[in-house]
Amino acid sequence: MLEVSDLDLHYGAAQALRSVSMKALPGRITCVLGRNGVGKSSLLRALVGQQPASQGRIVWNGIDFAGLSAFERARRGVGYVPQGREIFPLLTVEENLKTGYAPLRRSERSIPNDVFSLFPVLADMLRRRGGDLSGGQQQQLAIGRAMVTRPTLLILDEPTEGIQPSIIKDIGRAIEYLRDKGNIAIVLVEQYFDFARKLADDFYVMDRGQIVMSGTRESMAEDEVRRSMSI
């Protein structure tokens, strides 16, 4: 289980997160919602170790992440799909996927079959350069690369941004498949409310660096959430 407690984060004198607390459980999709600039991506950067928290705790399966580098967190099961995908445009699809080997033991260094069953286009384009893929295909590649790391905590930052509707459906099915495996906690940041509403088991709404609303999908007051995301 992921437990975040009273997390603050600063960029110089600017405070991006204010006493953020949340949980994410294996076998569930936890959606973090909010408008642009409210701190969602800062929260994810703190979780994966790209930006040090000013105070507060991040505990994953009983391990306190304070002081652990991004690489050390990846070795402990944290997979990350960043906003903007950040694939390597001059590497082939296969080479991009194999960059996910970095935190793995030698015995684990293979591409799982479910990467290609979820995203068949990647099997068809293994020898193509990443930069030659469409935006939607690059997003599938970024998710596939994260899957290669065998994550037990998968963090996705706006995977539907700029993606055509048909591939959004494929990405949604892939996230549901990973959730249903039962051993992966998924944290999904989204602005596309309908996509998040369909997938969320639990949700948190952020505004001005704080959690202003939270609950389960069943308890979600849809009108209030939509309003908070549009103000």
N, C-alpha and C positions, 0 to 999 in steps of 0.2 A: 504493500500500500504506500502511496505517496501522501505525505503530510507536510503541508506548508503552513508555517505559523508566524504571524506578525512580521511579514517580510517587507522591508524597506529597501529601496534602490535609488541611488543618485547618479546623475551624470554631472559631475562638478557640483555646482550649487543648485541645480535643478533636480527636484525630487520626482521620480517617475512612478514609484510604487509606495503606497502608504498602508502599512499594517495589513497586508494581504494574507489571508488564511484560506486554505482550500484543501480538499482531499480528492484523490483519484484511486479507484479500486480496480483490481484485475477483473476482466470480464465485463467491464462497463466503459462507456464513452462519456467522458466529462468534457462538456463544451464551455469554452470561455467566450463570451459575447461582448460586443461593444463597438462603438464608433471608432473611426481612425483617431489615433493619438491619445487613447485613454490608458495605455500601459500594457496592452495585451502581449505585444511582441517583447516588451521589456521583461514581463513575467516569464516568458518562455526562455529568453536568453539567460535569466537567472537560474532557471531549472536545469538547463543543459551545461551551465558553467561558462558561458561566453561573457557574462558580465557579473562581477562580484556583488553580492547583496551587501547593503550597508549594515543591516541587522536582521534578526529573525532566523528561522530554521527551515531547512529543506531536508526531510528525512525520507529515504526510499528503502523499504523493506528493512527498517531498523538501522540503516546506515546514514549517519549525518554527513551531508554533502559539503559542509563548510570546509573550505581549504582544498577540496578535490578539484582537479583540472577537468576540462571538458573531456579529454581523452580518458581519464580515470573513470568518469561517470559513464562514458560509452562502454567501457570494459565491464561495468556493473549493470549493463542492460538498458541504458538509455539510448533510444534511437530518435533522430531528429530530421524532420522534413522542413527546411527553412522556407520562409516567404521568398518568392523569386526563384525557388528551385535550386540554384547554385550548382548545376551540373557542370562538368568540364567539357566545354564545347569542342575541343580538339581531340578528346579521347573518344574511342568507340563506345557504343552502348555497353558491350561486354566489359571494357576497361572501367567505365564508370561504375558498373555494378561491383566490380572487384575492388574498388576503393573502399567498399564496406568491409573488406577483410581486416582492415587495420587493427581493430580492437579484439579480434578473434584469435583463439588458439589455432595452431596449424591444422589440427584434426577437424576443425569446424569450417575451414576455408573452402566453401562451395556455395553455389547459388541455389537457394531452395527452389524446388519445383513449383511451389505455389506462386512464386514471382511470375512465372510464365503462364501459369493457368489463370491467374488474375489479370495479367496484362500480356496477352498473346502477341501484341504488336512488338514487344521488346524481343521476343524470340525471332521474329521475322527480320528485325533490324540490328542484330547483334554486331554486325560489322560496319554499320553506319556510324558516322560521327555524331556525338550528342548535339552539336550545334545545328545539324541538319534536320533534327526532329521538330515537329510543331510544338507549340507551347503546351498543349494537352499531353502529348507524348513525353515531353520533358518532365512534366509533373508525374506521370506514371513511372518514369525512370527514377525520379527522386524518391518516390515511395518504395520502389523496388530496391533501391540502394539501401534505404533504411531497414528494409526487411532482411537484407543479407546479414546485417549485424546481429540478427536473432534478438530483437529487443523484447524486454519484458515491460518496459515503459516506453510507449511510442508517442512522440510529441509532434503535432502537425500545425504549421502556421499558415492559415488561409489557403488550403490546397485547391480551392475552387476559383481563386482569383484569376480572371482573364481566360477561363477555360470554357470551351464550347459545351453545351448542355449534354450531349451524348457521352462525353468523357467524364463530366461531373457525375453521371449515373454510375459509370464504371468505378470511379473513385469511391463513391458511397458504398457500392457493393463490396469493394475491397476492405474498407474500414469495418463494415459489419462482419465480414468474414473473420478478420483478425480479432474483433471483439468476441465473436462466438467461439473462438478457440479456448477462451476462458482463462488463459494465463498471462494476458497482456492488458495492462492498464493504458488507456488511450486518452490523451489530452488534446483536444481539437480547438484551435482558435478560429473563429469564423465571423464574418460580417453578413454572409448570405443566410438570412434567418431561416428560410424554408428548408434548406439543406441541413442546418444544425438542428432544427426542430425535429426532423425525421430521425436523426441519428442519436440525439442526446438521451442518455440515461440520467445524467445529472448535469446541472448547468450553473454557471456563475456569470453575472453581468457586471462589467466594470465601467466605471466613470471616474475620470480625474485621478487615476491611479489607485482607486479603491474598489472593493467588492460592494456593490449596492443592492444586489439581489441574488438569491441562490435557492436551489431546490432540486427536486426530481422532475422528470418530464411530466409525470402525472399531476404534479402540483403547480406546474408553470402557468402563470397568468399571462397568456399570450399577448393580450393587448398592452399590458404594462411593460413587458419585455420589448415589444416593438417600439413603444413610445420612448423607452429609455435609450434605444439604439438610434432614434431619429432626432432627438433633441439636440 
